[in-house]
Amino acid sequence: MAVNVSRFHELFRYQSRAPVPDLLEDMEVLAHLDARAEGQRRALAWSGGCTVISGGGMAVLTYISWVGTMERHELTEAGAQLLQVTGGVGVALLVVGLLLFLWRYALKPRDLDNRRYGLAQVLLQRLEMDLAPDAPVRLKLDLRPPDVLDKRVNQDMVGWWNTDFFVDPWFTLETRLADGAFVRIRMVERLQKRERSKTSASGKTKTKTKRKGFARLEVSVRVKPERYPGLERLKVRATAATRLPRKVELERVRVAAGRLSLRARLSDEWVARPGEPGEPEAPAFWKRALEKDDASRTATMMLLSIYQVLGYTRRRAKLQAARGRRKPA
């Protein structure tokens, strides 16, 4: 499915059901759009800054020259015209610079959080080897910031802070693997924007703001109950078998007949995929990123943990069936 660029720039949402190669191609389109927006905003920031500085400098120099000549009564008609021209050019440059900054601000929604489509790319690439050829994958992304107004779910006081609560269920991936299991991966980000104002004895009012949030990653697998009998009784084993990256917290384990679900909690500064450790050419940025919660690795480990429990359930069922056949009539 080709991305409708004009519609995407209106909604900043993506939804499709297609084979992995088609979805990866769409993710490349989103990455290209994001890179272009980042480049445009950098260029506008540089050109706007240069224009404002140049215009402001010309306007200030014009004003200083005008004041100096007026005090000495040395301003000629030609000099006055020159000052008018330079002052007008300076003001025009200031206006153009401000317009460039406004243009840059208008492009801000197009500067996407590249972690979001990056996470989709990594998970699609890892799942592709476990899918049947041309198996469809349903992918849904909300690439808007987590603090847009329609994601606000509540406003309340937290201590002395006026707090806005946001819930952003931005990522959903669903597919059926080659073995018949149905896999769903979801990610929800929760954000609190807090604000507090305080008036000092001198009458000055100071306003403090801060943000606090985290992300929840959930991986669930649905299978045929008759192939995995007794799965609903293995919650303790599933909890013990779950392996997660360091600092990632396992929040919830749910088991039922034919269904197993894990939910983990990550920092709001998670990364889609950090650089490979041990690479001598890896820059310092990647080394710092390695310390953050790796969402793609977390999802992969959760899926592997689920399959470890499913494998145990399957082996136990076969062993019990074999013992039943060996019993004398």
N, C-alpha and C positions, 0 to 999 in steps of 0.2 A: 504494500500500500504506500503510495507516494504521499508525502506530507503536504497538505494544503497550507502553504506558507502564510498567505494572507489571513486565512481563518485562524491559524495557530497564533499569529501575532495579535489576534483579538481576544482569544480565550486562554492561551498558554496552557492548554491541556492536550494530552495525546491519548488516544485509545484506538487499539487495533487488535484484530485476531488474524494471525498470519503465521507462516513458517518462520523459523528463526532467521534465515538469511534476509528475508524481507524486513523483519523488525530491526536487525542490525543495520541494514541500509538506512532505515528511517532514523536510527540513533545517530548515524554519521551526519545526516542532514541537520538534525538538531544541534549537534556539536559544531557544525559549520556555521549555523545561524548564530549560535552563542559566541563563537570566536569572532565573527564579523561585528556583532554588537559590541563586544569588548574592545575591538580595535577602533571602532567608530567613537566610542566613549573616551578612549585614551587620546585619540586625535583631537576630539573636541575639547577635552580638558587642556591639552597643550596649546592648541591654537587660541582657545578662549582666554587662557592665562596670559599668553603673549600679547594678545590684542588689548586686554584690560590694562596690563602693565604699560604698554606703549601709549594707549590713549590717556591713561591717568597721568603718565609722565609728561606728555605734551600739554595736557590741560593745566597741570601744576606749574610747569615752566612758563606757559603763556600767562598765567595769573601773576606769577612773580615778576615777570618782565613788565607786565602792564602796571602793576603797583609801583615798581621802581621808576619807570619812566614818568608816571603821573606825579610822583613826589618831586622829581627834578624838573618837571614841566618840559621834558625833552621829546614828548611823543609827537611825531609828525603824522601827516595824513597817510603816507605810505606805510609807516610803522604800524599805525592803527589797523590798516587793512590787513597787513601781514599777521598781526596778532589775532584778528578776527578769523582769518583763514586757519591758522594753526590751532586756535581754540576750538573752532568748529570741527576740524579733523579729529582733535583729541576727544571731543564729546561723542562724535560719530563712532570712533573706535571703541569707546567705552560701551556705547549702546550695542554695537555689534558683538563685543565680547560677552556682554550679559545675555544676548540672544543665543550665542553659542552655548553658554552654560545652561540656559533653559532647554535647548535642544538636547544637550547631554542628559539632563534630568528626565526629559520625555522618553529617552531610550532606555532608561533604567529597567523597566519591566522586561526588556529583551535580553538583558544581561542575566542569564540563567545561572542557577546553582548547578555547576557542572557535576557535582557529586550525584545528582539525581539521575540524569540520563547515563552517567558513568556507571552507577550501580546496576542499572538495567542492562547495559552492555556486558558487564562482567558475568552476571548471572545467566544471561542468555547464552554466552559462549560456553559456560560450564555445563549448562543443562543440555546443550545441543547433542553431546555424545550419548546421552541417555534417552534420546527421543527417537521415535520411528521417523523414517524419511518423510519429509513434508508434513510432519505432525504440526497442527496449529497450536499456537501459544496466544493466550489473551493477555495483553499488556495494557495497563492503564496508569498514566502518569499525570500528576497535577504539578506543573512546574512553576506555579506562582509562589511567592514568598509565604511563609507560614503565618504571617501576621496580617494578611488581608482581611478586610472587614467581615466577609461572609464565613470566615473560619473562626470567628470569635464566638464562643459558646456561653460565656458568663462574664460578669463584672462584679467584683466583690472586694472587700477589705481583707488583706492579709497582714495582721498586726496593724502598723501605722501606714501601710502602703495601699494606695488605690491600684487594684490589679485587674488587668484584662487577661482572660484565659482563652487560649486558642488550641484547637484540635485540628490537625492536618493529616488526614488519611490519604497520603499522596501517591502511594505505590501499591499496585496489585499485579501479581503475575500468577496465571493459572495455566496448567497444561496437564496432559496425560502422558506419563512416561511409557517407554516401550514395554515394560512389564505389566502395564495396565493400571498402575497406581496413579491417582489424581493428586497433583501437588499444587498447593497454594502458598504463595509468599506475600506477606503484607507488611508494610511499614507505616507507622503512624508517628508523627512528631507532635509533642505537646509543648506549649510555650506559655510562659507567664511574662507579661510586660508590666513592671511595677513602677509607680511614680509617687513621690512624696514631696510635699512643699513644707518649708519651715521658715517662719519669720523671726529674725533675730531681734535683740533689744533695740538695735539702731533703726529698725524698720525695714531692713533689707530682706527680701524673700529669696530663698535659695530652693531650687527644685532639683531633686535627685531622681535619676531613672536607672533601672537595671533590668536585665533579662535573665530568665532562668528557664531551662527546658531540658528535655531528654527525648529519646526516640525509643519506640517499641518495635521490635522485629518479631514477626510471628511466622512460623513455618508449620504447615499442617499437611498430612498425607491421609488420603482416604483409599481404602482397599476393600476387597471382597471379604466379608466377615467369615465365610466358610473356609477360606484359605488360611486365615489366621485366627483360629479359635482360641479363646481365652485372653485375647489382647486386652480386654477391658479390665482384667485383674492385674495388670503389670505396671501400675502407676509408679510404685516404689522402684521397680527395676528400671523403668524409663528415666526416672529422675536421677538414679545413680549412674546410668549409662551416658547421660548427656555430657558432652565435652564442649566447652566454650573458650574463646580466647581470654587471656588474662584481663581482668577488670570488667568483663562483661558479666552481668548478673542474670541468672535464670529466674524469671518471675513466676512462670506458671507452667504446669504440665497437665494436659488433659488427655485422658484415654477413654475410649468407648469402643463398642463393637465395630470393627472396621475403620477406626479413626484414631489418629494420634497427632497431638498438636503441642508445640513448644513455643513459648514466648520469652524473649530476652529483652533486657533493658540496656541501652547504649547511651553514651554521652551525646549531647547535641552537637558536639564537634567531631562526629564520626567521619570516617573517610570511606570512599567507595573501594579503593584498592591502593594501598601504599606501595612504595618501591620495594623491590626485592632486597631482603637483608643481606649484608655481606658483600655488596657490590662496592669495590673501591671507588668507582666513578660516581656513586650516588651522592647528590648534593646534600647540603645540610638540611634543606627543606624536607627531603624524603626521610631523613633520619628523625626529624621532629614528628613527621606524619606517622612514623611507625609506632609512636607512643600513643596514638589515638585509636579509638575503637574501629576495627576494620569490619564494616558491615557485610561485605561480600564473603569474607572468611567466616564470619559468624553464621550467616545463612547456610554456607556449605557445611560447616560442622554440625549445625542443627539437623540438616537433612541426613547427614551420615549417621548421626546418633539415632535418628528415627529408624533408619534402615537396619541399624544394629539390633534394635529391639524387634523389628519385624522379622529379621533373620532368626533371632532366638525363638520367637513365637512359632515360626514355620518349622524349625528343626525339632522343637519340643512336640509339635503336633504330629510330625512324622514318626518320632520315636514312640509316642503313645500309641499310634496306630499300629506300628510294628509289634509292640508288646501285646496289643490286643489280638493280633493274628496268631501269635505264638502260644496263646493260652489254650490248653487242651479243651476239647469240646465236652 
